[in-house]
């Protein structure tokens, strides 16, 4: 730094007898000064990306700096402050790695620092997708337009490998797939590539082309609907949409088949055994059929009855009634009362005489002594033991039966027989009680035709004494008991589990 110092002198003058000399002297005096030194930036290498702002590069330096310079000029988008030396900004174009010399300058000298700067083009990755990764088309039917959604980057062109099925096209500008396939093929995978000048993305599609001929199946081809209960049996369809669905023979009353989806639904009002049906589905490409068995079962809170169509009726327990848990219990009844004849052509019980008896016979629990048919033990069931020479016509009536491929027929226990109760309120009466007023006789479901409105033996002795056994009166639905050796009642045999 330079300073100018001035000294002034005037002509001599006299003050009294003394002389004063005044002089003016001018001279330059230079104060000592240093050049900048130790110039450093926060980093000596910078890799930037187009469109992404950089963190400011700030210098540190010793000494006084009057201004800064840089050479060569920074990449487009970056700026340099001649006052502070700060480099900042957002690069807008790519540039190769270049050395930039920055100088901090004052009147004495300068200090320099090198920074290498490279700017690369920012590449936004491409991402796109179609709604599905697997498509099923029908031959000779337009597929419409299937367009991908781009979620990242920009796509300038699309391509596919291998070529799409005959009749289908890929729009190379939009990636849309359209057209009408002209031949059938099994599932094949196609790779759609979306590209721009910087990068590419790949999406795989599986395409199946079928003739469109109809196909049909049901999850259960042997199905029981429940009487007076709304249910549906849904069909699984393939091929083009049906133009019609039909079934033969006519469905049980209350059930219908949907003409366009082949589902069978409704509320059946008549109980029936399993019956064979044929369902036919038709569309513009042809028709297909499937065999189906449908029956109507009768259910209560304690279990369900199924007519086997062979003169027997099966029971499967599902709950509690009259203090007895039927859950998991299963057994099979003869459809007809002993003495009657099963008519397979009409699935009915007939025989000599007229309805409803049709030769149904009444028998005794014990032939003579009231407690000798169960080994004089009221806790034992009929047939589990006889005392002495005692016999039972009720026991004999079932013991020798072989029917519908089943053996082991016997007189049902008290609980087994009670399972057949059918009251107006569909509830089972408690012990020694009866169905509600208004219940129709006989109080048993329709799977047991021509049941006599009278009493039927169980094989269980009355809990109060060994002289009586439990009986069910189907005329008014009474659960009661009667003397073993003087009463004669009807028998319906059971087997199982």
Phi and psi in degrees as a GROMACS rama.xvg file:
@    title "Ramachandran Plot"
@    xaxis  label "Phi"
@    yaxis  label "Psi"
@TYPE xy
-112.901  133.24  UNK-2
-119.462  147.115  UNK-3
-107.352  122.352  UNK-4
-113.213  127.965  UNK-5
-113.989  133.507  UNK-6
-123.732  126.854  UNK-7
-105.808  141.52  UNK-8
-127.642  140.008  UNK-9
-113.987  164.74  UNK-10
-58.9388  153.805  UNK-11
-62.2905  147.662  UNK-12
-137.518  164.115  UNK-13
-117.908  133.233  UNK-14
-119.421  103.492  UNK-15
67.8393  -125.361  UNK-16
-100.05  1.20549  UNK-17
-90.9194  146.015  UNK-18
-106.337  136.467  UNK-19
-121.188  125.667  UNK-20
-104.174  127.22  UNK-21
-117.027  129.437  UNK-22
-128.493  155.217  UNK-23
-117.977  125.737  UNK-24
-125.425  132.227  UNK-25
-119.47  132.881  UNK-26
-153.733  158.515  UNK-27
-97.7285  137.946  UNK-28
-125.908  123.402  UNK-29
-102.879  118.132  UNK-30
-79.0321  144.41  UNK-31
-63.9392  134.5  UNK-32
-142.419  149.441  UNK-33
-115.487  155.043  UNK-34
-77.8902  155.719  UNK-35
-58.2339  150.936  UNK-36
-150.432  167.759  UNK-37
57.2066  43.002  UNK-38
-72.837  124.916  UNK-39
-141.706  142.875  UNK-40
-108.036  165.045  UNK-41
-63.4444  -23.7663  UNK-42
-152.88  152.559  UNK-43
-104.239  -6.91284  UNK-44
-129.424  134.889  UNK-45
-133.958  123.06  UNK-46
-111.65  110.895  UNK-47
-108.948  166.297  UNK-48
-129.961  140.806  UNK-49
-59.1149  135.891  UNK-50
81.3709  0.10252  UNK-51
-118.875  118.395  UNK-52
-66.9095  148.322  UNK-53
-96.0938  159.709  UNK-54
-76.3086  138.436  UNK-55
-55.1839  136.866  UNK-56
-98.8391  114.802  UNK-57
-110.197  136.992  UNK-58
-88.8753  157.152  UNK-59
-126.95  143.067  UNK-60
-154.673  151.546  UNK-61
-100.71  142.747  UNK-62
95.2355  178.948  UNK-63
-90.3831  130.43  UNK-64
-114.545  124.458  UNK-65
-85.3627  -32.5727  UNK-66
-167.975  167.423  UNK-67
-120.349  152.338  UNK-68
-134.429  159.364  UNK-69
-139.92  145.43  UNK-70
-151.366  135.262  UNK-71
-74.8973  -171.644  UNK-72
-65.7787  146.412  UNK-73
-67.5628  159.178  UNK-74
-57.3775  153.791  UNK-75
-56.4185  131.059  UNK-76
101.452  -18.5456  UNK-77
-98.2629  148.694  UNK-78
-127.481  155.928  UNK-79
-129.879  128.587  UNK-80
-92.093  118.602  UNK-81
-69.9428  -18.2353  UNK-82
-86.0726  -44.4252  UNK-83
-107.288  -16.987  UNK-84
77.6599  8.28686  UNK-85
-77.3477  135.783  UNK-86
-104.727  129.238  UNK-87
-151.058  177.192  UNK-88
120.354  -171.03  UNK-89
-129.306  110.917  UNK-90
-63.4608  138.746  UNK-91
-112.228  -10.2474  UNK-92
-144.621  153.58  UNK-93
-73.0116  149.737  UNK-94
-150.018  150.537  UNK-95
-75.7191  168.144  UNK-96
-65.8856  121.463  UNK-97
-135.42  145.3  UNK-98
-88.8035  131.627  UNK-99
-118.648  128.554  UNK-100
-100.247  122.516  UNK-101
-110.982  133.253  UNK-102
-122.434  136.665  UNK-103
-105.033  124.328  UNK-104
-126.672  142.884  UNK-105
-139.777  -170.934  UNK-106
-69.0938  -16.4047  UNK-107
-91.1188  -38.1236  UNK-108
179.204  -154.082  UNK-109
-153.019  165.289  UNK-110
-131.702  145.629  UNK-111
-125.96  158.658  UNK-112
-149.048  139.055  UNK-113
-103.024  133.523  UNK-114
-125.238  130.213  UNK-115
-95.8219  126.347  UNK-116
-125.792  132.379  UNK-117
-131.603  137.486  UNK-118
-120.114  121.764  UNK-119
-105.438  152.228  UNK-120
-71.7723  131.447  UNK-121
-74.5525  125.711  UNK-122
-107.218  114.535  UNK-123
-84.0411  121.391  UNK-124
-63.7366  148.317  UNK-125
-90.9413  141.037  UNK-126
-147.379  130.282  UNK-127
-149.095  163.343  UNK-128
-155.979  152.074  UNK-129
-92.9499  161.722  UNK-130
-57.7155  -35.8118  UNK-131
-126.899  158.638  UNK-132
-100.61  -5.20336  UNK-133
-141.679  127.559  UNK-134
-124.125  141.72  UNK-135
-119.466  121.256  UNK-136
-115.979  165.594  UNK-137
-114.729  137.978  UNK-138
-59.9308  135.155  UNK-139
69.0772  16.5497  UNK-140
-123.943  130.862  UNK-141
-59.9456  141.569  UNK-142
-91.385  -1.30087  UNK-143
75.56  -149.413  UNK-144
-123.962  122.3  UNK-145
-113.173  108.844  UNK-146
-111.685  136.845  UNK-147
-77.479  156.566  UNK-148
-105.164  125.607  UNK-149
-93.0747  120.776  UNK-150
-104.07  -12.0602  UNK-151
-154.904  141.531  UNK-152
70.3372  -169.749  UNK-153
-130.511  140.98  UNK-154
-109.608  125.242  UNK-155
-96.3642  -21.3871  UNK-156
-157.786  153.515  UNK-157
-123.79  151.117  UNK-158
-145.82  165.164  UNK-159
-138.531  145.4  UNK-160
-145.727  133.021  UNK-161
-69.7685  -173.82  UNK-162
-62.7311  145.417  UNK-163
-62.7949  160.424  UNK-164
-53.8979  150.042  UNK-165
-52.6053  129.951  UNK-166
99.0964  -12.955  UNK-167
-104.562  147.874  UNK-168
-132.363  151.602  UNK-169
-114.029  123.559  UNK-170
-75.7848  115.599  UNK-171
-70.7398  -14.7868  UNK-172
-90.7869  -38.5972  UNK-173
-110.357  -15.1631  UNK-174
79.3981  4.97386  UNK-175
-71.1963  136.688  UNK-176
-103.801  131.207  UNK-177
-150.716  174.839  UNK-178
120.363  -171.252  UNK-179
-130.734  110.556  UNK-180
-63.7788  139.723  UNK-181
-109.071  -5.65936  UNK-182
-146.389  150.103  UNK-183
-79.5787  150.831  UNK-184
-156.657  154.446  UNK-185
-76.0025  173.762  UNK-186
-59.025  127.59  UNK-187
-132.652  147.552  UNK-188
-99.3217  133.546  UNK-189
-122.824  139.694  UNK-190
-105.808  117.235  UNK-191
-94.7334  125.945  UNK-192
-111.214  126.114  UNK-193
-109.158  131.269  UNK-194
-135.589  157.319  UNK-195
-136.088  -169.781  UNK-196
-68.282  -14.6113  UNK-197
-109.088  -33.3964  UNK-198
-156.114  176.291  UNK-199
-140.279  163.842  UNK-200
-142.723  148.759  UNK-201
-124.988  139.48  UNK-202
-134.799  129.911  UNK-203
-99.6812  134.697  UNK-204
-122.731  139.055  UNK-205
-104.705  128.467  UNK-206
-125.662  129.103  UNK-207
-119.494  136.176  UNK-208
-121.536  118.524  UNK-209
-114.479  166.952  UNK-210
-70.65  -20.4889  UNK-211
89.2114  1.02726  UNK-212
-60.5993  143.681  UNK-213
-72.3214  150.235  UNK-214
-138.188  149.276  UNK-215
-145.359  143.82  UNK-216
-153.591  160.393  UNK-217
-124.609  145.719  UNK-218
-63.7464  -25.4374  UNK-219
-138.499  113.573  UNK-220
-90.623  2.55773  UNK-221
-132.275  100.977  UNK-222
-130.629  134.839  UNK-223
-105.597  119.199  UNK-224
-79.9189  161.94  UNK-225
-104.235  131.004  UNK-226
-54.3043  133.193  UNK-227
61.6137  24.0601  UNK-228
-127.56  131.161  UNK-229
-76.0986  125.995  UNK-230
-145.134  167.454  UNK-231
-137.609  142.094  UNK-232
-116.09  107.187  UNK-233
-86.6121  137.193  UNK-234
-93.3595  144.84  UNK-235
-98.4787  122.529  UNK-236
-115.338  149.992  UNK-237
-135.526  164.098  UNK-238
87.3148  -170.815  UNK-239
-64.9598  158.835  UNK-240
-58.1851  138.353  UNK-241
-64.6024  147.233  UNK-242
-95.5648  -19.5552  UNK-243
-163.614  152.342  UNK-244
-132.569  128.048  UNK-245
-130.473  160.447  UNK-246
-139.357  144.299  UNK-247
-142.066  136.744  UNK-248
-72.4007  -170.115  UNK-249
-63.5421  139.275  UNK-250
-65.9552  158.546  UNK-251
-56.5197  150.892  UNK-252
-54.0164  131.147  UNK-253
99.5954  -12.5004  UNK-254
-107.745  147.253  UNK-255
-140.863  156.832  UNK-256
-107.775  133.295  UNK-257
-72.2669  130.566  UNK-258
-69.8299  -16.2271  UNK-259
-118.645  -15.1631  UNK-260
-127.864  1.51644  UNK-261
64.2844  10.6963  UNK-262
-74.8161  142.958  UNK-263
-107.406  126.802  UNK-264
-151.411  170.361  UNK-265
136.418  -169.667  UNK-266
-121.604  99.7249  UNK-267
-66.2394  142.156  UNK-268
-116.506  -1.07983  UNK-269
-133.144  128.558  UNK-270
-77.1681  140.077  UNK-271
-146.677  154.045  UNK-272
-74.839  172.259  UNK-273
-58.5095  138.171  UNK-274
-136.583  147.712  UNK-275
-80.9442  134.444  UNK-276
-132.292  155.737  UNK-277
-123.026  122.787  UNK-278
-101.885  132.456  UNK-279
-119.852  125.748  UNK-280
-112.26  137.017  UNK-281
-130.512  140.092  UNK-282
-140.874  -171.084  UNK-283
-65.5469  -12.6763  UNK-284
-104.931  -2.53777  UNK-285
144.485  -156.92  UNK-286
-144.149  162.283  UNK-287
-146.221  152.569  UNK-288
-128.135  158.723  UNK-289
-147.304  140.978  UNK-290
-84.3323  143.557  UNK-291
-145.673  138.755  UNK-292
-110.294  129.703  UNK-293
-130.604  132.627  UNK-294
-133.822  164.753  UNK-295
-119.261  117.723  UNK-296
-97.5882  161.238  UNK-297
-111.935  123.408  UNK-298
-122.25  146.532  UNK-299
-127.633  177.97  UNK-300
-66.1842  -22.2201  UNK-301
-99.9225  -11.2799  UNK-302
166.81  176.77  UNK-303
-124.898  146.112  UNK-304
-111.275  138.253  UNK-305
-127.157  128.165  UNK-306
-80.85  116.036  UNK-307
-78.8955  -6.56111  UNK-308
72.6461  12.6166  UNK-309
-127.905  18.5319  UNK-310
92.1481  6.14054  UNK-311
-125.35  156.413  UNK-312
-130.237  123.796  UNK-313
-97.0762  144.982  UNK-314
-121.534  135.882  UNK-315
-126.655  119.497  UNK-316
-79.3798  144.486  UNK-317
-135.739  -4.20289  UNK-318
-167.987  -169.838  UNK-319
-101.784  139.321  UNK-320
-150.951  138.923  UNK-321
50.8295  44.4035  UNK-322
67.2338  12.7946  UNK-323
-120.099  133.178  UNK-324
-93.9101  111.214  UNK-325
-88.7219  -2.39364  UNK-326
-55.2326  127.954  UNK-327
79.3934  -5.44372  UNK-328
-84.1529  142.134  UNK-329
-146.945  138.988  UNK-330
-157.955  167.842  UNK-331
-128.043  129.818  UNK-332
-98.6281  153.059  UNK-333
-72.8417  139.572  UNK-334
-66.5442  -34.5793  UNK-335
-103.423  151.93  UNK-336
-69.5599  144.267  UNK-337
-56.5828  130.99  UNK-338
107.844  -26.6599  UNK-339
-83.4939  167.478  UNK-340
-118.328  132.458  UNK-341
-78.6973  127.886  UNK-342
-103.656  104.119  UNK-343
-67.991  -29.977  UNK-344
-67.3177  -30.9995  UNK-345
-113.207  1.55065  UNK-346
50.5861  50.8505  UNK-347
-137.156  169.981  UNK-348
-111.424  120.201  UNK-349
-132.279  -159.155  UNK-350
146.416  -169.077  UNK-351
-66.5582  150.511  UNK-352
86.7471  -157.99  UNK-353
-119.204  164.438  UNK-354
-67.5762  149.787  UNK-355
-93.1833  -0.396464  UNK-356
-66.3359  -54.4314  UNK-357
44.6446  49.0783  UNK-358
71.9215  15.789  UNK-359
-60.4535  135.919  UNK-360
-113.184  151.671  UNK-361
-106.073  140.91  UNK-362
-135.783  166.075  UNK-363
-93.6641  153.491  UNK-364
-71.4085  -53.3529  UNK-365
-120.371  142.721  UNK-366
-69.3292  -38.7233  UNK-367
-132.819  -73.9306  UNK-368
-80.1341  137.656  UNK-369
-69.2267  -21.8982  UNK-370
-120.113  12.9565  UNK-371
-94.0011  -2.68919  UNK-372
-84.2  -7.78262  UNK-373
-132.911  40.6887  UNK-374
60.0338  34.4219  UNK-375
56.2564  32.1092  UNK-376
-130.874  108.987  UNK-377
-68.3705  -11.4976  UNK-378
-84.4635  -10.5268  UNK-379
-93.3425  151.83  UNK-380
-84.2284  157.476  UNK-381
-55.8365  130.012  UNK-382
93.8739  -10.3935  UNK-383
-79.6071  -9.29413  UNK-384
174.115  139.458  UNK-385
-118.269  146.362  UNK-386
-97.8343  122.65  UNK-387
64.485  -129.54  UNK-388
-99.0661  13.5371  UNK-389
-63.1807  149.745  UNK-390
-138.49  171.038  UNK-391
-140.497  120.633  UNK-392
-70.9944  -27.3052  UNK-393
-66.9353  -45.4414  UNK-394
-61.679  -45.2082  UNK-395
-64.3634  -33.1258  UNK-396
-61.768  -30.0252  UNK-397
-103.771  -30.8676  UNK-398
-60.8128  -32.4861  UNK-399
-94.5727  8.03436  UNK-400
-78.9278  138.054  UNK-401
-132.543  114.968  UNK-402
-147.677  140.733  UNK-403
54.37  34.2611  UNK-404
74.9434  12.091  UNK-405
-118.301  147.629  UNK-406
-126.756  -173.3  UNK-407
75.3264  26.127  UNK-408
-70.7525  145.359  UNK-409
-154.768  170.953  UNK-410
-74.9514  131.584  UNK-411
-67.8975  150.178  UNK-412
-68.7801  170.026  UNK-413
-56.6407  -47.0691  UNK-414
-67.4456  -39.059  UNK-415
-64.0223  -43.8049  UNK-416
-66.7772  -38.9417  UNK-417
-63.2998  -25.7053  UNK-418
-60.2555  -20.3576  UNK-419
-85.44  -3.93783  UNK-420
-57.9975  137.371  UNK-421
-136.041  96.3101  UNK-422
-97.4794  168.822  UNK-423
-63.9445  -31.14  UNK-424
-95.4504  8.83121  UNK-425
57.4902  23.6737  UNK-426
-111.872  154.599  UNK-427
-88.9122  131.806  UNK-428
-68.8338  149.981  UNK-429
-71.7112  170.841  UNK-430
-53.6374  139.352  UNK-431
58.3481  30.6786  UNK-432
-128.158  -175.068  UNK-433
-137.409  167.188  UNK-434
-62.3945  156.809  UNK-435
-65.1029  155.071  UNK-436
-57.8729  136.646  UNK-437
102.801  -6.66661  UNK-438
-68.9318  137.591  UNK-439
-82.6195  139.804  UNK-440
-90.7854  141.075  UNK-441
-77.3326  148.129  UNK-442
-83.5515  65.5262  UNK-443
-147.876  152.771  UNK-444
-74.9392  169.833  UNK-445
-69.3401  -9.43868  UNK-446
-72.6149  -7.70826  UNK-447
-118.335  75.8387  UNK-448
-68.432  150.832  UNK-449
55.8712  31.6444  UNK-450
-67.0423  132.637  UNK-451
-73.4825  135.66  UNK-452
-78.2  69.6613  UNK-453
-148.734  -159.094  UNK-454
-96.0945  144.222  UNK-455
-125.15  137.488  UNK-456
-71.995  144.369  UNK-457
-104.422  171.89  UNK-458
-96.0862  10.0424  UNK-459
-104.98  126.685  UNK-460
-68.0321  149.287  UNK-461
-64.0138  137.31  UNK-462
-66.7469  -19.9698  UNK-463
-80.8175  -29.7126  UNK-464
-160.859  171.663  UNK-465
-96.2745  1.29908  UNK-466
-85.9057  -14.6678  UNK-467
-119.618  158.031  UNK-468
-131.701  153.638  UNK-469
-70.6769  139.512  UNK-470
-135.488  157.087  UNK-471
-118.023  129.199  UNK-472
-97.8213  111.634  UNK-473
-83.8797  -2.20649  UNK-474
-72.9045  -40.8035  UNK-475
-129.886  10.8845  UNK-476
72.4753  44.071  UNK-477
-96.8409  133.594  UNK-478
-98.0401  109.844  UNK-479
-141.269  -158.469  UNK-480
-149.143  162.738  UNK-481
-153.931  160.774  UNK-482
-64.3398  137.547  UNK-483
-72.5762  -37.2244  UNK-484
-100.485  -2.04449  UNK-485
-119.34  -16.9546  UNK-486
-94.6222  143.668  UNK-487
-123.21  124.534  UNK-488
-136.14  174.124  UNK-489
-82.8246  164.966  UNK-490
-135.134  135.58  UNK-491
-120.113  121.979  UNK-492
-80.8832  155.834  UNK-493
-137.758  155.14  UNK-494
-139.876  158.144  UNK-495
108.358  174.341  UNK-496
